[in-house]
Amino acid sequence: MLSTLLFIVIALLVLSLLVVVHEFGHFIAAKIVGIWPEEFGVGLPPRVWGKKIGETIWSINALPLGGFVRLHGETQEAHLGQPHRSYVNKSKLARAFVAAAGVTMNMVYAVLAFSLIFFVAGVPEGVRVEKVTDDSPAAAIGLASEDVIVAIDGRNLYNPSFFSQTVAKHAGKEIEITYKRAETNEKVTEKFVLRQFAPENQGLLGVTYTAAPAGYVQTSGIGKFFVSLQYGAYQTYDFSVLILGEFGKMFTQIFGGKVPAGLAGPLGVVGVTAEAARHGILDLVGFSALISINLALLNIVPFPPLDGSRILFLIIEIFVGKKRLPKYEEKIHTYGMYLLLLLVAFLTFREVPKLLTAGSLEGFVQSLMQ
């Protein structure tokens, strides 16, 4: 019980860190364009402690859930002590830069987190073939059990998810695969056409596979750092594409009147993060990178009051002017926040029975996937 509580506390700290990273992006961008950041808070009010350093109050707040940055003059009605340094009086480009900076920081965090994993653990060499199905494209090009596929579609392969995505995108099309023979260590490159449809219990290629052992990064020192950074960027891009695809499916289901399977609320996110922490520090770092990507991509959705909606309103402002828009924008953001809170409450309501009947953290996480 004590260890479970510890992992939950760790999960809350990690999730709060990701929100603080997001808000810090807004803070830095505001400083760059000359907007006065009045307060940067860790946690949500009420304030427990605060100290003014320079022109900004740095505060710690009672609710340990994320953080915030309060910019001078975020609304037209705000009292402007320094009009020239207020958000509302900056150019559309400056405001768009500030709005997009949180998303950017979450992506930067993901790249650095994945890079850290690759730096510590190495980069997997590819995917190791476990079994080849007879009369499949894999068998036709000579792939055999224990061979390692090291590149696909012209890119070094380090991520089983990227491998499966690339194969799926080439259904019925030509694809290039480079593999290393288990017996001779010889590298072979083959171009061939994948099946359009996979037979039952088979994939398009006709293999089962697992991630090959780590160890692709052979350099040391600064060279190893840059190689790890490169693969961290690759990993972030690949997961971003994958998550965007899942978002598309999710929104399609929502607009179709269905609750998407696996859609987690606050309890679910904390539970899955705590379970990742239970598996070790690298698993936690990797999962935090995934959450950071999700947070970034979710925030670019043009739904109020997310960052994407602020950018959308800046585009609308080009056509309707600045004077007429603010009062409508503030109301829409308020109503949007109410809708988001209702969604959070609904998801939490769905998760409470699962939490009460799960019996363990692992059982609760498994119940979320059903």
KEVO-288663 format. One record per residue (C-alpha): residue number from 1; y, x, z. Coordinates in nm, 2 decimals, decimal comma. Layout:
REM KEVO-288663
+-----+--------+--------+--------+
|  nr |  north |   east |     up |
+-----+--------+--------+--------+
| NUM |      Y |      X |      Z |
...
+-----+--------+--------+--------+
END
This chain:
REM KEVO-288663
+-----+--------+--------+--------+
|  nr |  north |   east |     up |
+-----+--------+--------+--------+
|   1 |   0,00 |   0,00 |   0,00 |
|   2 |   0,24 |   0,28 |   0,09 |
|   3 |   0,17 |   0,47 |  -0,23 |
|   4 |   0,22 |   0,15 |  -0,43 |
|   5 |   0,56 |   0,10 |  -0,27 |
|   6 |   0,65 |   0,46 |  -0,34 |
|   7 |   0,57 |   0,42 |  -0,71 |
|   8 |   0,78 |   0,10 |  -0,72 |
|   9 |   1,07 |   0,29 |  -0,56 |
|  10 |   1,03 |   0,57 |  -0,82 |
|  11 |   1,02 |   0,31 |  -1,10 |
|  12 |   1,34 |   0,15 |  -0,97 |
|  13 |   1,51 |   0,49 |  -0,96 |
|  14 |   1,40 |   0,58 |  -1,31 |
|  15 |   1,51 |   0,24 |  -1,46 |
|  16 |   1,84 |   0,27 |  -1,28 |
|  17 |   1,88 |   0,62 |  -1,42 |
|  18 |   1,84 |   0,49 |  -1,78 |
|  19 |   2,12 |   0,23 |  -1,72 |
|  20 |   2,34 |   0,50 |  -1,56 |
|  21 |   2,27 |   0,72 |  -1,87 |
|  22 |   2,38 |   0,43 |  -2,09 |
|  23 |   2,70 |   0,37 |  -1,89 |
|  24 |   2,78 |   0,74 |  -1,88 |
|  25 |   2,79 |   0,73 |  -2,26 |
|  26 |   3,06 |   0,47 |  -2,24 |
|  27 |   3,24 |   0,68 |  -1,98 |
|  28 |   3,24 |   1,00 |  -2,19 |
|  29 |   3,34 |   0,82 |  -2,50 |
|  30 |   3,63 |   0,65 |  -2,31 |
|  31 |   3,75 |   0,98 |  -2,19 |
|  32 |   3,74 |   1,13 |  -2,54 |
|  33 |   3,96 |   0,85 |  -2,70 |
|  34 |   4,20 |   0,84 |  -2,40 |
|  35 |   4,09 |   0,53 |  -2,22 |
|  36 |   4,12 |   0,54 |  -1,84 |
|  37 |   3,78 |   0,49 |  -1,67 |
|  38 |   3,89 |   0,34 |  -1,34 |
|  39 |   3,54 |   0,34 |  -1,18 |
|  40 |   3,19 |   0,47 |  -1,25 |
|  41 |   2,94 |   0,31 |  -1,02 |
|  42 |   2,57 |   0,38 |  -0,95 |
|  43 |   2,40 |   0,05 |  -0,86 |
|  44 |   2,58 |  -0,29 |  -0,86 |
|  45 |   2,84 |  -0,41 |  -0,62 |
|  46 |   2,92 |  -0,46 |  -0,33 |
|  47 |   3,03 |  -0,11 |  -0,29 |
|  48 |   2,88 |   0,10 |  -0,02 |
|  49 |   3,07 |   0,43 |  -0,07 |
|  50 |   3,34 |   0,54 |  -0,31 |
|  51 |   3,55 |   0,85 |  -0,36 |
|  52 |   3,83 |   0,90 |  -0,61 |
|  53 |   3,79 |   1,22 |  -0,80 |
|  54 |   4,07 |   1,29 |  -1,05 |
|  55 |   4,16 |   0,95 |  -1,19 |
|  56 |   3,82 |   0,78 |  -1,15 |
|  57 |   3,65 |   0,62 |  -0,84 |
|  58 |   3,29 |   0,74 |  -0,82 |
|  59 |   3,09 |   0,48 |  -0,62 |
|  60 |   2,75 |   0,40 |  -0,48 |
|  61 |   2,67 |   0,03 |  -0,46 |
|  62 |   2,44 |  -0,19 |  -0,26 |
|  63 |   2,21 |  -0,32 |  -0,54 |
|  64 |   2,00 |  -0,03 |  -0,67 |
|  65 |   1,98 |  -0,17 |  -1,02 |
|  66 |   2,15 |   0,04 |  -1,29 |
|  67 |   2,52 |   0,11 |  -1,29 |
|  68 |   2,85 |   0,03 |  -1,46 |
|  69 |   3,17 |   0,18 |  -1,58 |
|  70 |   3,50 |  -0,01 |  -1,54 |
|  71 |   3,75 |   0,07 |  -1,81 |
|  72 |   4,12 |   0,01 |  -1,78 |
|  73 |   4,23 |  -0,31 |  -1,96 |
|  74 |   3,89 |  -0,43 |  -2,08 |
|  75 |   4,04 |  -0,78 |  -2,13 |
|  76 |   4,38 |  -0,92 |  -2,25 |
|  77 |   4,44 |  -1,08 |  -1,91 |
|  78 |   4,38 |  -0,75 |  -1,71 |
|  79 |   4,68 |  -0,60 |  -1,54 |
|  80 |   4,78 |  -0,29 |  -1,74 |
|  81 |   4,92 |  -0,02 |  -1,53 |
|  82 |   4,88 |   0,22 |  -1,82 |
|  83 |   4,90 |   0,02 |  -2,14 |
|  84 |   4,86 |   0,32 |  -2,36 |
|  85 |   4,53 |   0,41 |  -2,19 |
|  86 |   4,38 |   0,06 |  -2,19 |
|  87 |   4,07 |  -0,04 |  -2,39 |
|  88 |   4,24 |  -0,35 |  -2,55 |
|  89 |   4,53 |  -0,14 |  -2,69 |
|  90 |   4,31 |   0,12 |  -2,86 |
|  91 |   4,22 |   0,11 |  -3,23 |
|  92 |   3,92 |  -0,08 |  -3,35 |
|  93 |   3,75 |   0,26 |  -3,44 |
|  94 |   3,81 |   0,39 |  -3,09 |
|  95 |   3,67 |   0,07 |  -2,93 |
|  96 |   3,37 |   0,08 |  -3,16 |
|  97 |   3,31 |   0,44 |  -3,06 |
|  98 |   3,31 |   0,35 |  -2,69 |
|  99 |   3,08 |   0,05 |  -2,75 |
| 100 |   2,82 |   0,25 |  -2,95 |
| 101 |   2,82 |   0,55 |  -2,71 |
| 102 |   2,58 |   0,39 |  -2,46 |
| 103 |   2,32 |   0,34 |  -2,73 |
| 104 |   2,37 |   0,69 |  -2,84 |
| 105 |   2,32 |   0,83 |  -2,49 |
| 106 |   1,99 |   0,64 |  -2,45 |
| 107 |   1,87 |   0,79 |  -2,78 |
| 108 |   1,97 |   1,14 |  -2,67 |
| 109 |   1,78 |   1,08 |  -2,34 |
| 110 |   1,47 |   0,98 |  -2,54 |
| 111 |   1,49 |   1,29 |  -2,76 |
| 112 |   1,53 |   1,52 |  -2,46 |
| 113 |   1,25 |   1,35 |  -2,26 |
| 114 |   1,00 |   1,38 |  -2,54 |
| 115 |   1,11 |   1,74 |  -2,60 |
| 116 |   1,05 |   1,82 |  -2,24 |
| 117 |   0,69 |   1,68 |  -2,27 |
| 118 |   0,63 |   1,89 |  -2,59 |
| 119 |   0,78 |   2,20 |  -2,42 |
| 120 |   0,56 |   2,17 |  -2,12 |
| 121 |   0,23 |   2,03 |  -2,27 |
| 122 |   0,26 |   2,15 |  -2,63 |
| 123 |   0,25 |   1,94 |  -2,94 |
| 124 |  -0,09 |   1,79 |  -3,05 |
| 125 |  -0,22 |   1,96 |  -3,35 |
| 126 |  -0,30 |   1,64 |  -3,53 |
| 127 |  -0,57 |   1,37 |  -3,50 |
| 128 |  -0,93 |   1,46 |  -3,45 |
| 129 |  -1,18 |   1,26 |  -3,66 |
| 130 |  -1,46 |   1,12 |  -3,44 |
| 131 |  -1,65 |   0,92 |  -3,71 |
| 132 |  -1,64 |   0,87 |  -4,08 |
| 133 |  -1,76 |   0,55 |  -4,24 |
| 134 |  -1,99 |   0,58 |  -4,54 |
| 135 |  -1,84 |   0,48 |  -4,88 |
| 136 |  -1,49 |   0,50 |  -4,74 |
| 137 |  -1,19 |   0,69 |  -4,88 |
| 138 |  -1,23 |   0,94 |  -4,60 |
| 139 |  -1,59 |   1,01 |  -4,70 |
| 140 |  -1,49 |   1,04 |  -5,06 |
| 141 |  -1,25 |   1,33 |  -4,99 |
| 142 |  -1,50 |   1,51 |  -4,77 |
| 143 |  -1,36 |   1,43 |  -4,42 |
| 144 |  -1,62 |   1,48 |  -4,15 |
| 145 |  -1,66 |   1,43 |  -3,78 |
| 146 |  -1,46 |   1,69 |  -3,57 |
| 147 |  -1,22 |   1,77 |  -3,87 |
| 148 |  -0,86 |   1,76 |  -3,76 |
| 149 |  -0,60 |   1,58 |  -3,98 |
| 150 |  -0,29 |   1,80 |  -3,94 |
| 151 |  -0,04 |   1,64 |  -4,19 |
| 152 |   0,00 |   1,31 |  -4,37 |
| 153 |   0,25 |   1,21 |  -4,64 |
| 154 |   0,40 |   1,55 |  -4,63 |
| 155 |   0,47 |   1,56 |  -4,26 |
| 156 |   0,30 |   1,76 |  -3,98 |
| 157 |   0,11 |   1,52 |  -3,77 |
| 158 |   0,15 |   1,52 |  -3,39 |
| 159 |   0,14 |   1,15 |  -3,30 |
| 160 |  -0,15 |   0,91 |  -3,35 |
| 161 |   0,09 |   0,62 |  -3,37 |
| 162 |   0,27 |   0,78 |  -3,67 |
| 163 |  -0,07 |   0,84 |  -3,83 |
| 164 |  -0,17 |   0,47 |  -3,80 |
| 165 |   0,18 |   0,35 |  -3,92 |
| 166 |   0,17 |   0,58 |  -4,22 |
| 167 |  -0,18 |   0,47 |  -4,32 |
| 168 |  -0,08 |   0,10 |  -4,29 |
| 169 |   0,23 |   0,15 |  -4,51 |
| 170 |   0,02 |   0,30 |  -4,79 |
| 171 |  -0,23 |   0,02 |  -4,82 |
| 172 |  -0,35 |   0,03 |  -5,19 |
| 173 |  -0,12 |   0,32 |  -5,26 |
| 174 |  -0,16 |   0,70 |  -5,31 |
| 175 |  -0,14 |   0,91 |  -5,00 |
| 176 |  -0,16 |   1,28 |  -4,92 |
| 177 |  -0,36 |   1,41 |  -4,63 |
| 178 |  -0,41 |   1,77 |  -4,51 |
| 179 |  -0,70 |   1,84 |  -4,28 |
| 180 |  -0,86 |   2,14 |  -4,12 |
| 181 |  -1,24 |   2,17 |  -4,15 |
| 182 |  -1,41 |   2,20 |  -3,81 |
| 183 |  -1,67 |   2,45 |  -3,93 |
| 184 |  -1,46 |   2,69 |  -4,13 |
| 185 |  -1,10 |   2,62 |  -4,00 |
| 186 |  -1,01 |   2,60 |  -4,37 |
| 187 |  -0,71 |   2,37 |  -4,46 |
| 188 |  -0,77 |   2,12 |  -4,74 |
| 189 |  -0,50 |   1,89 |  -4,90 |
| 190 |  -0,61 |   1,58 |  -5,08 |
| 191 |  -0,43 |   1,31 |  -5,27 |
| 192 |  -0,61 |   0,98 |  -5,31 |
| 193 |  -0,56 |   0,60 |  -5,31 |
| 194 |  -0,62 |   0,40 |  -4,99 |
| 195 |  -0,80 |   0,07 |  -4,99 |
| 196 |  -0,58 |  -0,24 |  -5,02 |
| 197 |  -0,77 |  -0,42 |  -4,76 |
| 198 |  -0,99 |  -0,29 |  -4,48 |
| 199 |  -1,35 |  -0,42 |  -4,45 |
| 200 |  -1,44 |  -0,58 |  -4,11 |
| 201 |  -1,44 |  -0,34 |  -3,82 |
| 202 |  -1,30 |  -0,06 |  -4,04 |
| 203 |  -0,96 |   0,08 |  -4,11 |
| 204 |  -0,80 |   0,15 |  -4,45 |
| 205 |  -0,91 |   0,51 |  -4,44 |
| 206 |  -1,25 |   0,46 |  -4,28 |
| 207 |  -1,23 |   0,69 |  -3,98 |
| 208 |  -1,21 |   0,66 |  -3,60 |
| 209 |  -1,00 |   0,93 |  -3,44 |
| 210 |  -0,83 |   1,06 |  -3,13 |
| 211 |  -0,54 |   1,29 |  -3,06 |
| 212 |  -0,63 |   1,66 |  -3,11 |
| 213 |  -0,58 |   1,90 |  -2,82 |
| 214 |  -0,23 |   2,02 |  -2,75 |
| 215 |  -0,13 |   2,36 |  -2,87 |
| 216 |   0,07 |   2,34 |  -3,19 |
| 217 |   0,37 |   2,50 |  -3,04 |
| 218 |   0,28 |   2,87 |  -3,05 |
| 219 |   0,63 |   3,02 |  -3,02 |
| 220 |   0,79 |   3,12 |  -2,69 |
| 221 |   1,14 |   3,12 |  -2,54 |
| 222 |   1,42 |   2,98 |  -2,74 |
| 223 |   1,19 |   2,93 |  -3,05 |
| 224 |   0,96 |   2,70 |  -2,84 |
| 225 |   1,27 |   2,51 |  -2,72 |
| 226 |   1,39 |   2,43 |  -3,07 |
| 227 |   1,04 |   2,34 |  -3,20 |
| 228 |   1,00 |   2,11 |  -2,90 |
| 229 |   1,34 |   1,96 |  -2,97 |
| 230 |   1,25 |   1,90 |  -3,33 |
| 231 |   0,93 |   1,72 |  -3,24 |
| 232 |   1,12 |   1,52 |  -2,97 |
| 233 |   1,35 |   1,39 |  -3,24 |
| 234 |   1,05 |   1,31 |  -3,47 |
| 235 |   0,89 |   1,12 |  -3,18 |
| 236 |   1,21 |   0,93 |  -3,10 |
| 237 |   1,25 |   0,83 |  -3,47 |
| 238 |   0,89 |   0,72 |  -3,51 |
| 239 |   0,89 |   0,51 |  -3,19 |
| 240 |   1,23 |   0,36 |  -3,29 |
| 241 |   1,08 |   0,24 |  -3,62 |
| 242 |   0,78 |   0,10 |  -3,44 |
| 243 |   0,98 |  -0,08 |  -3,18 |
| 244 |   1,22 |  -0,23 |  -3,44 |
| 245 |   0,92 |  -0,37 |  -3,61 |
| 246 |   0,80 |  -0,53 |  -3,28 |
| 247 |   1,15 |  -0,66 |  -3,22 |
| 248 |   1,13 |  -0,84 |  -3,56 |
| 249 |   0,80 |  -1,00 |  -3,47 |
| 250 |   0,93 |  -1,10 |  -3,13 |
| 251 |   1,25 |  -1,27 |  -3,26 |
| 252 |   1,04 |  -1,44 |  -3,52 |
| 253 |   0,82 |  -1,59 |  -3,25 |
| 254 |   1,12 |  -1,68 |  -3,03 |
| 255 |   1,29 |  -1,87 |  -3,32 |
| 256 |   0,96 |  -2,03 |  -3,39 |
| 257 |   0,95 |  -2,18 |  -3,04 |
| 258 |   0,69 |  -1,94 |  -2,90 |
| 259 |   0,70 |  -1,70 |  -2,60 |
| 260 |   0,60 |  -1,36 |  -2,74 |
| 261 |   0,29 |  -1,21 |  -2,59 |
| 262 |   0,36 |  -0,91 |  -2,38 |
| 263 |   0,73 |  -0,99 |  -2,33 |
| 264 |   0,81 |  -0,85 |  -1,98 |
| 265 |   1,07 |  -0,95 |  -1,74 |
| 266 |   1,22 |  -0,74 |  -1,46 |
| 267 |   0,90 |  -0,76 |  -1,25 |
| 268 |   0,69 |  -0,66 |  -1,54 |
| 269 |   0,91 |  -0,37 |  -1,64 |
| 270 |   0,91 |  -0,23 |  -1,29 |
| 271 |   0,54 |  -0,28 |  -1,26 |
| 272 |   0,46 |  -0,10 |  -1,59 |
| 273 |   0,70 |   0,18 |  -1,50 |
| 274 |   0,54 |   0,22 |  -1,15 |
| 275 |   0,19 |   0,23 |  -1,31 |
| 276 |   0,32 |   0,51 |  -1,55 |
| 277 |   0,45 |   0,70 |  -1,24 |
| 278 |   0,10 |   0,67 |  -1,08 |
| 279 |  -0,05 |   0,85 |  -1,38 |
| 280 |   0,18 |   1,16 |  -1,34 |
| 281 |   0,52 |   1,30 |  -1,41 |
| 282 |   0,47 |   1,36 |  -1,78 |
| 283 |   0,35 |   1,00 |  -1,83 |
| 284 |   0,65 |   0,88 |  -1,64 |
| 285 |   0,89 |   1,09 |  -1,85 |
| 286 |   0,73 |   0,97 |  -2,17 |
| 287 |   0,74 |   0,60 |  -2,07 |
| 288 |   1,10 |   0,64 |  -1,95 |
| 289 |   1,18 |   0,76 |  -2,31 |
| 290 |   1,02 |   0,45 |  -2,45 |
| 291 |   1,22 |   0,23 |  -2,22 |
| 292 |   1,54 |   0,42 |  -2,31 |
| 293 |   1,47 |   0,35 |  -2,68 |
| 294 |   1,41 |  -0,01 |  -2,61 |
| 295 |   1,73 |  -0,03 |  -2,41 |
| 296 |   1,92 |   0,13 |  -2,70 |
| 297 |   1,78 |  -0,09 |  -2,97 |
| 298 |   1,82 |  -0,40 |  -2,77 |
| 299 |   2,18 |  -0,32 |  -2,71 |
| 300 |   2,26 |  -0,30 |  -3,08 |
| 301 |   2,15 |  -0,66 |  -3,12 |
| 302 |   2,47 |  -0,86 |  -3,19 |
| 303 |   2,41 |  -1,10 |  -2,90 |
| 304 |   2,69 |  -1,14 |  -2,64 |
| 305 |   2,75 |  -0,95 |  -2,41 |
| 306 |   2,54 |  -0,67 |  -2,56 |
| 307 |   2,71 |  -0,37 |  -2,72 |
| 308 |   2,62 |  -0,49 |  -3,07 |
| 309 |   2,82 |  -0,81 |  -3,02 |
| 310 |   3,13 |  -0,61 |  -2,92 |
| 311 |   3,10 |  -0,42 |  -3,25 |
| 312 |   3,05 |  -0,75 |  -3,43 |
| 313 |   3,37 |  -0,89 |  -3,28 |
| 314 |   3,56 |  -0,58 |  -3,39 |
| 315 |   3,44 |  -0,64 |  -3,74 |
| 316 |   3,55 |  -1,01 |  -3,72 |
| 317 |   3,89 |  -0,89 |  -3,58 |
| 318 |   3,96 |  -0,72 |  -3,91 |
| 319 |   3,96 |  -1,06 |  -4,08 |
| 320 |   4,11 |  -1,29 |  -3,82 |
| 321 |   4,35 |  -1,06 |  -3,63 |
| 322 |   4,36 |  -0,94 |  -3,28 |
| 323 |   4,57 |  -1,22 |  -3,12 |
| 324 |   4,34 |  -1,51 |  -3,19 |
| 325 |   4,01 |  -1,35 |  -3,10 |
| 326 |   4,01 |  -1,23 |  -2,74 |
| 327 |   4,00 |  -1,56 |  -2,56 |
| 328 |   3,71 |  -1,68 |  -2,77 |
| 329 |   3,53 |  -1,34 |  -2,74 |
| 330 |   3,55 |  -1,35 |  -2,36 |
| 331 |   3,41 |  -1,71 |  -2,34 |
| 332 |   3,13 |  -1,62 |  -2,58 |
| 333 |   3,04 |  -1,32 |  -2,38 |
| 334 |   3,04 |  -1,53 |  -2,06 |
| 335 |   2,81 |  -1,79 |  -2,21 |
| 336 |   2,59 |  -1,52 |  -2,36 |
| 337 |   2,55 |  -1,36 |  -2,01 |
| 338 |   2,45 |  -1,70 |  -1,87 |
| 339 |   2,18 |  -1,73 |  -2,14 |
| 340 |   2,05 |  -1,38 |  -2,07 |
| 341 |   2,03 |  -1,46 |  -1,70 |
| 342 |   1,84 |  -1,78 |  -1,78 |
| 343 |   1,59 |  -1,57 |  -1,99 |
| 344 |   1,55 |  -1,32 |  -1,71 |
| 345 |   1,49 |  -1,60 |  -1,46 |
| 346 |   1,24 |  -1,76 |  -1,69 |
| 347 |   1,04 |  -1,44 |  -1,74 |
| 348 |   1,05 |  -1,37 |  -1,37 |
| 349 |   0,92 |  -1,72 |  -1,30 |
| 350 |   0,63 |  -1,65 |  -1,54 |
| 351 |   0,55 |  -1,32 |  -1,37 |
| 352 |   0,55 |  -1,42 |  -1,01 |
| 353 |   0,21 |  -1,60 |  -1,01 |
| 354 |   0,06 |  -1,30 |  -1,19 |
| 355 |   0,20 |  -1,07 |  -0,93 |
| 356 |   0,07 |  -1,29 |  -0,64 |
| 357 |  -0,28 |  -1,32 |  -0,78 |
| 358 |  -0,32 |  -0,97 |  -0,93 |
| 359 |  -0,44 |  -0,80 |  -0,61 |
| 360 |  -0,31 |  -0,46 |  -0,72 |
| 361 |  -0,04 |  -0,29 |  -0,93 |
| 362 |  -0,29 |  -0,21 |  -1,20 |
| 363 |  -0,42 |  -0,56 |  -1,20 |
| 364 |  -0,06 |  -0,70 |  -1,24 |
| 365 |   0,01 |  -0,47 |  -1,53 |
| 366 |  -0,32 |  -0,57 |  -1,71 |
| 367 |  -0,23 |  -0,94 |  -1,65 |
| 368 |   0,10 |  -0,89 |  -1,84 |
| 369 |  -0,09 |  -0,79 |  -2,15 |
| 370 |  -0,29 |  -1,11 |  -2,16 |
+-----+--------+--------+--------+
END
